[in-house]
C-alpha cells in the first residue's frame, strides 16, 4: 500500500543534530489532534461506552502535551472545529480522501524475539548524544488513515489523505508547536503549557518530554515493569497497552540509543508479539514488521523496519479480521492508521526546519 503513488518509495528519513540518533513508535499516538470529525467521533464513542468498551482511536496520538480544555480552545481559535447552525456538523472536505487498503502480511509467531534482538543491537550502535539548552526536538512524519464518521446517525468510512505532520518540543516539554493540515489549521497549535488549574503538566509515559526519557530505566525488565505499572487500568488488554505505549515512545519522541534498545528488548517480552513478513509505511517504504493483534477490534499494530539496516521507518494499524457493530465497516485489509517518520532533528526554534 502506497498512500501517495507519486511519492518515491525510496524516500529516506534524516536524523541530525546533537540529540541521540534513533535507528528504529508512538506516540501514538499517537496521539491528540483536534480535527472536528475526530472530536465529534470521540464524543460519539463516549456515548457508546455502555454498549461496548471504547478502543484507542489511532488518530488521537499522544503527541500533544497541553490539557484538553486548552486544546479545544486552540482548535476553536484556528477554526478546526466547525459546527453548522443548530449544532450539527458542517461538511469537511479535508477528511474525504479514499479509504486505504493493503495486503495483509504473513505472521511468524516465533520470530519476534530474534528480530527484536537484532533491531535492539542496531539501535544501540546508533551515534549521537547530548543537547543544547533552549533548542527544540523536531519530528516530521507523513500520516494517513481511515476512520468511521457518524453523520445524522449514519456511519460511513472516510479516508484521511496523506499529509505532513510537524512538531517542535523543548527538551523539558514546557514549550512546543504542532502543525498538521486539516487538524490544526495553517498556523498550528501550541504544545505543552499548564493545565486548567495553572499547574505545569508533569511529563509521563503517555506524554514524555526529552528530559523525562533520560530518567527511564534502560534495563528491559525494569522498563517493562514501569510501563505495566503506569498503564495499569488503561485499555482492555494490559499487554496491548504496553505494546502501544512503547510504539508511541518510538514514533513520537526521540529516545537515546540505549533507551531505544531497551524498549525493543522490553517489547520482546510482551506476550503475543509477532513478526510480519512485509509491511509498507506511509511514504511507500517497504520493510519487515514487529506487530501485535488487538483481538477485540481485529486490528494489528505493526512497527515497520528497513530490511537491511533495521532502522525504524514508521508504523501502521491494519484491520485483519471482521469487527463488530460499526467496526464491521472496516473490512480486512483496511489501513486504519499509517505513519512514516521522515525527519528527527535538533533545531534552534519553533517553526525552524532542518
C-alpha positions as a printed Julia matrix, in Angstrom:
354×3 Matrix{Float64}:
   0.0     0.0    0.0
   1.41    3.38  -1.03
  -0.93    6.19   0.04
   0.8     8.58  -2.36
   1.76    6.91  -5.66
   3.82    9.92  -6.71
   5.92    9.71  -3.56
   9.14    7.83  -4.15
   9.16    4.56  -2.21
  12.87    5.11  -1.55
  12.38    8.3    0.45
  14.76    8.34   3.41
  14.47    9.65   6.93
  17.0    12.18   8.18
  18.11   12.37  11.78
  20.58   15.06  12.68
  21.74   17.34  15.45
  23.07   16.67  18.93
  20.21   14.56  20.25
  20.68   10.8   20.39
  20.14    9.36  16.96
  17.47    6.72  16.64
  17.54    3.72  14.39
  14.28    2.27  14.85
   6.76    4.4   17.69
   4.01    6.45  19.4
   3.22    8.2   20.02
   0.82    7.04  19.37
  -0.41    8.02  19.28
  -0.19    8.78  18.86
  -1.92   10.6   19.63
  -4.48   14.43  20.33
  -5.3    16.04  17.03
  -8.22   18.33  17.03
  -9.86   17.69  13.71
 -13.57   18.26  14.11
 -14.53   14.83  12.76
 -12.38   13.11  15.34
 -13.62   15.31  18.14
 -17.21   14.56  17.28
 -16.5    10.86  16.8
 -14.78   10.76  20.19
 -17.92   12.24  21.75
 -19.92    9.61  19.87
 -17.65    6.87  21.25
 -18.14    8.17  24.79
 -21.89    7.84  24.34
 -21.49    4.24  23.2
 -19.32    3.06  26.1
 -22.35    1.5   27.76
 -22.76   -0.73  24.7
 -19.14   -1.78  24.26
 -15.71   -0.83  25.66
 -14.1     2.09  23.86
 -10.9     1.41  21.93
  -7.96    3.67  21.23
  -8.52    5.97  18.29
  -5.24    5.73  16.33
  -5.54    9.33  15.21
  -5.51   10.57  18.79
  -1.76   10.21  19.15
  -0.03   11.06  22.42
   1.85   13.96  20.89
   0.14   16.99  22.36
   1.03   17.8   25.93
  -1.48   20.56  26.55
  -4.65   19.87  28.57
  -7.89   19.04  26.79
  -9.63   22.3   27.61
  -6.71   24.32  26.26
  -6.52   22.1   23.19
 -10.2    22.58  22.41
  -9.82   26.33  22.8
  -6.86   26.25  20.42
  -8.8    24.2   17.92
 -11.64   26.69  18.01
  -9.19   29.56  17.62
  -7.74   28.16  14.4
 -11.13   27.12  13.05
 -10.64   23.35  13.16
 -13.92   22.57  14.91
 -16.75   23.59  12.6
 -20.4    23.49  13.64
 -23.33   24.29  11.43
 -26.41   26.14  12.76
 -28.19   24.11  15.4
 -25.03   22.32  16.46
 -24.82   19.86  13.56
 -21.51   19.13  11.88
 -20.62   21.13   8.8
 -19.15   19.29   5.82
 -15.37   18.92   5.9
 -13.72   18.08   2.58
 -10.33   17.76   4.27
 -11.34   14.36   5.62
 -12.84   12.96   2.42
  -9.92   11.03   0.97
 -10.02    7.47  -0.37
 -10.12    4.53   2.01
  -6.65    2.95   2.22
  -6.17   -0.79   1.82
  -3.2    -3.16   1.81
  -2.23   -6.8    1.57
  -2.27   -8.45   4.97
   1.22   -9.73   5.7
   2.03  -13.25   6.88
   2.69  -13.7   10.6
   5.51  -15.65  12.25
   4.54  -16.24  15.87
   8.06  -17.34  16.83
  10.18  -14.73  15.08
   9.76  -11.64  17.25
  12.43  -12.27  19.94
  15.12  -12.95  17.36
  14.24   -9.98  15.15
  13.86   -7.58  18.09
  17.26   -8.7   19.4
  18.84   -7.77  16.06
  16.95   -4.47  15.98
  18.0    -3.6   19.53
  21.66   -4.23  18.69
  21.4    -1.94  15.66
  19.68    0.75  17.74
  22.34    0.58  20.48
  25.06    1.27  17.93
  23.44    4.48  16.7
  25.52    7.58  17.37
  24.66   10.96  18.85
  24.41   12.3   22.4
  23.76   15.46  24.38
  21.65   18.54  23.61
  21.88   22.33  23.53
  19.81   24.21  26.12
  16.97   26.21  24.64
  16.62   24.21  21.41
  13.8    22.01  20.17
  13.23   18.41  19.11
  11.79   18.46  15.59
   9.88   15.43  14.25
   8.39   15.31  10.78
   6.07   12.5    9.72
   3.84   11.5    6.83
   0.44   10.36   8.06
  -2.77    8.96   6.57
  -5.54    6.58   7.52
  -9.2     5.66   7.69
 -11.83    6.34  10.34
 -15.54    5.89  10.86
 -17.58    9.06  10.53
 -21.06    9.34  12.0
 -23.32   11.94  10.38
 -27.03   12.23  11.11
 -26.94    8.81  12.75
 -25.4     7.12   9.71
 -21.91    5.61   9.91
 -19.52    5.55   6.99
 -15.82    5.15   6.22
 -13.73    8.23   5.48
 -10.11    8.3    4.43
  -7.73   10.92   5.83
  -5.45   11.9    2.93
  -1.69   11.57   3.21
  -0.27   14.72   4.77
   2.79   16.03   6.62
   2.8    16.46  10.37
   5.48   18.59  12.05
   6.11   19.02  15.77
   8.58   21.04  17.81
   9.13   20.39  21.54
  11.53   21.87  24.04
  13.53   19.19  25.92
  11.72   19.99  29.18
   8.32   19.66  27.47
   7.14   23.13  28.52
   7.09   24.65  25.05
   6.21   23.32  21.64
   4.19   23.59  18.47
   2.31   21.27  16.11
   1.27   21.86  12.5
  -0.84   19.35  10.61
  -3.1    20.19   7.66
  -6.73   19.51   8.42
  -6.12   19.14  12.13
  -4.5    22.31  13.42
  -5.15   24.98  10.83
  -2.35   26.6    8.81
  -0.69   28.28  11.79
  -0.68   25.22  14.06
  -1.38   24.92  17.79
   0.83   25.12  20.9
   2.12   22.08  22.75
   2.95   21.88  26.44
   1.85   24.56  28.86
  -0.23   24.35  32.03
  -3.4    22.54  32.98
  -6.76   24.11  33.83
  -5.55   24.87  37.38
  -2.42   26.62  36.12
  -0.1    23.78  37.12
   2.78   22.71  34.89
   1.88   19.42  33.2
   4.25   16.76  34.5
   5.73   14.55  31.76
   4.87   10.85  31.92
   4.94    7.78  29.69
   1.86    8.88  27.78
   3.23   12.39  27.18
   7.01   12.32  27.64
   9.5    15.16  27.31
  13.03   14.52  26.09
  14.38   15.15  29.59
  11.84   12.67  31.01
  13.07    9.96  28.64
  16.53   10.31  30.16
  15.12    9.25  33.54
  13.66    5.94  32.31
  15.45    2.7   33.22
  17.42    1.03  30.43
  17.17   -2.45  31.94
  14.46   -4.14  29.83
  12.8    -5.89  32.78
  12.69   -2.74  34.91
  11.47   -0.7   31.95
   8.68   -3.13  31.11
   7.63   -3.3   34.76
   7.38    0.5   34.87
   5.3     0.51  31.67
   2.88   -2.09  33.03
   2.6    -0.24  36.35
   1.97    3.21  34.88
  -0.5     1.99  32.23
  -2.46   -0.25  34.6
  -6.19    0.14  34.02
  -5.76    1.75  30.6
  -7.31   -0.08  27.66
  -8.83   -3.55  27.85
  -5.62   -5.57  27.41
  -2.58   -4.7   29.52
  -0.21   -6.34  27.01
  -1.65   -4.42  24.07
  -1.47   -1.2   26.1
   2.21   -1.86  26.88
   2.95   -2.56  23.21
   1.13    0.61  22.11
   2.92    2.71  24.74
   6.31    1.54  23.52
   5.26    2.26  19.94
   4.2     5.77  20.9
   7.58    6.42  22.52
   9.42    5.18  19.43
   7.43    7.18  16.9
   6.52   10.41  18.68
   9.69   11.12  20.67
  13.46   10.64  20.34
  14.82    8.14  22.87
  18.56    7.7   23.28
  20.16    4.7   21.54
  20.47    2.9   24.88
  16.82    3.5   25.8
  15.68    2.6   22.29
  17.48   -0.73  22.53
  15.86   -1.35  25.93
  12.4    -0.57  24.52
  12.86   -3.22  21.83
  14.09   -5.8   24.31
  11.14   -4.97  26.57
   8.73   -5.4   23.65
  10.17   -8.87  23.01
   8.92   -9.88  26.47
   5.28   -8.9   25.8
   3.04  -11.92  25.08
   1.52  -12.04  21.62
   4.2   -10.03  19.8
   4.91  -11.47  16.33
   6.73  -10.63  13.12
   5.12   -9.85   9.76
   6.92  -10.68   6.53
   6.03   -7.49   4.66
   4.68   -4.04   5.5
   4.74   -0.61   3.86
   4.87    2.74   5.64
   3.03    5.93   4.7
   5.91    7.03   2.43
   5.79    3.79   0.45
   8.93    2.31   2.03
   8.72   -1.45   2.35
  10.12   -3.46   5.21
   9.52   -6.15   7.79
   7.38   -5.57  10.87
   7.04   -6.39  14.53
   3.37   -6.47  15.42
   0.66   -7.31  17.9
  -3.03   -8.03  17.32
  -5.7    -6.3   19.4
  -8.09   -9.28  19.3
 -11.33   -7.48  20.33
 -11.04   -4.98  17.47
  -9.34   -7.24  14.92
  -6.68   -4.55  14.35
  -2.96   -5.28  14.18
  -0.42   -2.59  15.0
   2.8    -3.02  13.01
   6.17   -1.34  13.61
   7.97   -1.22  10.27
  11.75   -1.6    9.85
  14.13   -1.41   6.91
  15.04   -4.98   5.96
  18.74   -4.15   5.54
  19.6    -1.55   8.19
  16.78   -2.44  10.63
  16.13    1.3   11.01
  12.66    2.19  12.27
  10.58    3.57   9.38
   7.17    4.06  10.94
   4.08    2.16  11.97
   0.61    1.3   10.77
  -2.59   -0.24  12.12
  -4.31   -2.71   9.8
  -7.73   -4.32  10.13
  -7.02   -8.05   9.8
 -10.38   -9.56  10.79
 -14.04   -8.56  10.88
 -15.05   -6.06  13.54
 -18.31   -5.69  15.44
 -21.07   -3.09  15.22
 -19.97   -0.02  13.26
 -16.49   -1.55  13.12
 -17.8    -4.0   10.54
 -17.31   -1.18   8.06
 -13.57   -1.71   8.48
 -13.0    -4.7    6.22
  -9.86   -6.85   6.48
  -7.03   -5.09   4.69
  -8.21   -1.57   5.62
  -5.36    0.65   6.81
  -6.75    2.37   9.9
  -3.61    4.45  10.51
  -0.22    4.74   8.83
   2.79    6.87   9.71
   6.26    7.31   8.23
   8.89    9.12  10.33
  10.84   11.21   7.83
  12.99   13.57   9.92
  14.16   13.81  13.51
  16.49   16.7   14.22
  17.57   19.28  16.73
  16.62   22.83  15.68
  17.05   26.28  17.19
  13.44   27.37  17.42
   9.76   26.71  16.8
   8.84   26.51  13.09
  12.52   26.15  12.18
  13.15   23.13   9.95
  16.42   21.32   9.21
